[in-house]
């Protein structure tokens, strides 16, 4: 069995806004193979059945709550359907890891699009944002020209709706209702 849960917040680098420096510091501190992590007791956990054989792990399919931490925006949780996790196990690490599954279009529209809209709206209304950027954001997303970018305006944008178009029929009813998700990862022991 594989149990997936969000960890408690960690401080892994001195300057999280400097991505290059933070990456190097985090590799040496939190992700060096000997750091201790604790699961967040308030966060949901998920368990997938599977096996580890001949240095390969394969778990799923099953349901999984996938927490995604968005810098400066907090944590979003998605219910991942038909979730699978696989990879190569060796030397206390997972290499060539893949996390895949499907997120319902409704979940994306109700949870992700309002956050993306809020980010775009903040940039759009920020006096420090240059005119060309404001003009482009407004042309793409402020469809009713009221000076505010909303979740529905983002979700109905042709580029966004194409990118997040349902491509999976998880419930086998003949209608694609979910968006596939696939992520590669590496992991170290902790």
N, C-alpha and C positions, 0 to 999 in steps of 0.2 A: 504494500500500500504506500502511496505517496500522499503526504499531507502538505497542502499549500496554504500558507498564511502570510499576512503582511507582518513585517517586523516592526518593532518600536523604532521611533525616530533615532537616527544616529548622527553624530557630528563626525564626518570623515575628512573634512578639509577646513583650512582656516579661511579660505576665501571662495565661497560657493559661486560667486558671480564670475570668477575667472575660470572658465571651463578647462583650459589646458592645465593650469596649475592644480585645480581641484582634482582632475583625473589622475594626475601623478600622485598627489597626496593620498587620495582615496585608495589607490592601488597599494600603497605602502602601509596604510593604516587598517581600514575596514576590510579590504579585499586581498589580504596577504596570505590567507589560508589558516590563520590562527586566531582571528578576531571572534569574539562571542556576540551573538545576536540573541534577542529574545522576541518571541512572538507577541504581537499586540493582543492582549486578552479581550479587547473590545471589538476587534475585527473578526469578521467571519472567516472560517477555514473551510477547505474543501479536501476531500479524499478521493483519489483515483486508484483503481485497481490496475495491476500490471505485473511486470516482472523485470528482474535484472539478470541477464544471462550473457556469458561470454563477453563481458565488458560493455554491454549495451543495455540501456534502460528503455523501456517502452511502457507507458501507462495511458489508460483511457481506452475508448472514449467514455466520457462521463460529463457531469455538470461540475463547473468550477466557478467560484467567485474570483474574478481577476481584479485586484486592486492596482490602479495606476496612479502614481504620484506625479502630479503636474506641478512643476516648479512655480512657486508663488500662488498657486491656485488650490492647493490641497489635494486630497485623494478622491478619486472617482472609483466606484466599484461597478463592474459589469458582470452579468451572469453569462458566462461563456458556456455554450452548448456544444456537445460533441467534442469536448476538450481532449487534447492529446498532448503528452509530453514525451519526447524521446531524445536520446543523445548517447554519447560515448562516455563511459565512466572509467577513470584511471588516474592514479597518482593523486587522489583526493580532489579531483576536478571533474567537471562535466564539460566536454568539448562537443562542438557541433550540435548543441542543443536546439531543439525546435519546440515551441509552444504554439499550438494551433487550435482553432475552434471557430465558433460562430457567435456573433452578437446580434441580437434582434435589432432590426431597423428602428423599431419603436424605442428601444433602450438608447440607441444612439441619438435619436431625435429629442428624446426627453431629458437625457443626461449630458451628452457631449455638446450638442449644438448650442445650448444656452451658454455654456462656458466659453466656447469659441466665439460666440457673438459678443459676450462680455469683454473678451480680450480685444477683439476688433473694435468694439465701441470705445473702449478706453484709448486705443491708439488714435481712432478717428477724432475724438474730442480733446485729445491732449494738445495744448498750445505749442508744445515743443515738436510735434510731428510736422515734417515738411509738407508743403502744399501739394507736391506731386503725389506723395503717399496718401494724403487725405483724399485727393481727387480720385485716385484709383480705388481705394477702399469704398468710397461713397458710390462710385459708378458700379462696382461689383455687388455690393451688399445692401446699400440703403435704397431699396427698390421703391419705397413709397416717399422718398425724399423728405422725411420728417426730421433728419439729423440724428437719428438713433438706429443702431443696428440690433436686430432682435434674432432670437433663435430660429423662428420660422423663415426669416429672410436669408439666413445662412443656409439652412437646410434646403431651401428651394432654389438656391443658386445653382445654375446648370453645371458648373465645374464640381461643386460639392456633391450635388445629387448624383452625378455620374461616378465620382470617386467612391461614394458610400451607397451605391445601388445594391439592393439585395441580390446575392448570387448563390445562395444556398437554400435548399428546402429541407430543413432539419426535421420538421414534424411530418414529412412525407405526405403532404396533402396536395401536392401538385403545384404549389405556389411558392416561389422564392420569397422568404420573409426575413432572412438573416444575411448579415454581411460577414464574409470570411475574414479571419484574422490569423496571421502567421508571423511569428517573431523568432529570430535566431538568438541564441544566448550562449554564454559560457558562464560557468559557476565555479567557485572554489569552496573548499570545505570550511566549516566554521564551528 
